[in-house]
Amino acid sequence: MNKKNLERFKTILLTQREELIETARSTLASDLGINVDDLPDEMDLASAEYDHAMNFRLRGREKTLIRKIDLAIERIKDGEYGVCDECGDDISARRLEARPVTTLCIRCKEEQERREKEYI
């Protein structure tokens, strides 16, 4: 992959990372507690608890994505970005644009998913 494309993907990854961190900051800044006195009935409380749990689940997924972004940035620095971990072929630019943190080409990813389905 040429230097121009590497810089473009690095910019995409850094922008994504910053957006995720900003989302996490705004979640922390908001009131994360549930004040039972503000909720008129049990349904409202259950709904608030569900929303609260969903927000934490989303933040957990975002944390995982940030780790993957950091690994992708390291791969750029190491000259390994855009190379499939399984077969060593180049990962297409279209695939990287759709999923910049990917470490598998589409053929190897499809094979991985096929193997996973066999075990379900």
C-alpha positions as CSV (number, residue, x, y, z in Angstrom):
1,M,0.0,0.0,0.0
2,N,1.3,3.4,-0.9
3,K,2.2,6.1,1.6
4,K,-0.8,8.3,0.6
5,N,-3.3,5.6,1.2
6,L,-1.7,4.7,4.6
7,E,-1.9,8.3,5.7
8,R,-5.6,8.4,4.6
9,F,-6.4,5.3,6.6
10,K,-4.5,6.5,9.6
11,T,-6.5,9.8,9.5
12,I,-9.8,7.7,9.2
13,L,-8.7,5.6,12.2
14,L,-7.6,8.5,14.4
15,T,-10.9,10.4,13.6
16,Q,-12.9,7.3,14.5
17,R,-10.9,6.9,17.7
18,E,-11.4,10.5,18.8
19,E,-15.2,10.3,18.1
20,L,-15.5,7.2,20.2
21,I,-13.5,8.8,23.1
22,E,-15.7,11.9,22.9
23,T,-18.8,9.7,23.1
24,A,-17.4,8.0,26.1
25,R,-16.6,11.3,27.8
26,S,-20.1,12.6,27.2
27,T,-21.5,9.4,28.7
28,L,-19.3,9.8,31.8
29,A,-20.3,13.5,32.0
30,S,-24.0,12.7,32.0
31,D,-25.8,11.5,35.0
32,L,-25.3,7.8,35.0
33,G,-27.3,7.1,38.2
34,I,-30.9,6.3,38.2
35,N,-32.9,8.3,40.8
36,V,-35.8,6.2,41.8
37,D,-37.7,9.2,43.1
38,D,-37.8,10.7,39.6
39,L,-39.6,7.7,38.2
40,P,-43.3,7.5,38.8
41,D,-43.7,3.7,38.5
42,E,-42.0,0.4,38.1
43,M,-42.3,0.4,34.3
44,D,-40.4,3.7,34.1
45,L,-37.7,2.3,36.5
46,A,-37.4,-0.9,34.4
47,S,-37.1,1.1,31.2
48,A,-34.5,3.4,32.8
49,E,-32.5,0.4,34.0
50,Y,-32.6,-1.2,30.5
51,D,-31.4,2.0,28.9
52,H,-28.6,2.3,31.4
53,A,-27.5,-1.3,30.8
54,M,-27.7,-0.8,27.0
55,N,-25.5,2.3,27.3
56,F,-22.9,0.4,29.2
57,R,-23.0,-2.5,26.7
58,L,-22.5,0.0,23.9
59,R,-19.5,1.6,25.7
60,G,-18.0,-1.8,26.1
61,R,-18.2,-2.5,22.4
62,E,-16.7,0.9,21.7
63,K,-13.8,0.2,24.1
64,T,-13.1,-3.0,22.1
65,L,-13.3,-1.0,18.8
66,I,-10.8,1.5,20.3
67,R,-8.4,-1.3,21.0
68,K,-8.8,-2.6,17.4
69,I,-8.1,1.0,16.1
70,D,-5.0,1.2,18.2
71,L,-3.8,-2.1,16.8
72,A,-4.5,-1.0,13.3
73,I,-2.5,2.2,13.9
74,E,0.4,0.1,15.2
75,R,0.1,-2.1,12.0
76,I,0.5,1.1,9.9
77,K,3.6,2.1,11.9
78,D,5.0,-1.5,11.5
79,G,4.3,-1.6,7.8
80,E,1.8,-4.5,8.2
81,Y,-1.4,-2.6,7.6
82,G,-3.5,-3.9,4.7
83,V,-1.9,-7.4,4.8
84,C,-4.1,-10.4,5.7
85,D,-3.1,-12.2,8.9
86,E,-4.1,-15.5,7.5
87,C,-2.8,-15.7,3.9
88,G,-0.5,-12.7,3.6
89,D,-2.3,-11.2,0.6
90,D,-3.2,-7.6,0.4
91,I,-6.6,-6.6,1.8
92,S,-8.5,-4.6,-0.8
93,A,-8.9,-0.9,-0.3
94,R,-12.7,-1.3,-0.6
95,R,-12.6,-3.7,2.4
96,L,-10.4,-1.4,4.4
97,E,-12.7,1.5,3.7
98,A,-15.7,-0.5,4.9
99,R,-13.8,-1.9,8.0
100,P,-10.5,0.0,8.6
101,V,-9.6,-2.3,11.6
102,T,-9.9,-5.5,9.7
103,T,-6.9,-7.9,9.6
104,L,-8.3,-10.4,7.2
105,C,-9.0,-10.3,3.5
106,I,-12.6,-11.0,2.4
107,R,-11.7,-14.6,1.3
108,C,-10.2,-15.5,4.7
109,K,-13.0,-13.7,6.6
110,E,-15.6,-15.7,4.7
111,E,-13.7,-18.9,5.4
112,Q,-13.5,-18.0,9.1
113,E,-17.3,-17.3,9.3
114,R,-18.0,-20.6,7.4
115,R,-15.9,-22.5,10.0
116,E,-17.7,-20.7,12.9
117,K,-21.1,-21.7,11.5
118,E,-20.0,-25.4,11.4
119,Y,-19.5,-25.3,15.2
120,I,-22.9,-23.7,16.0
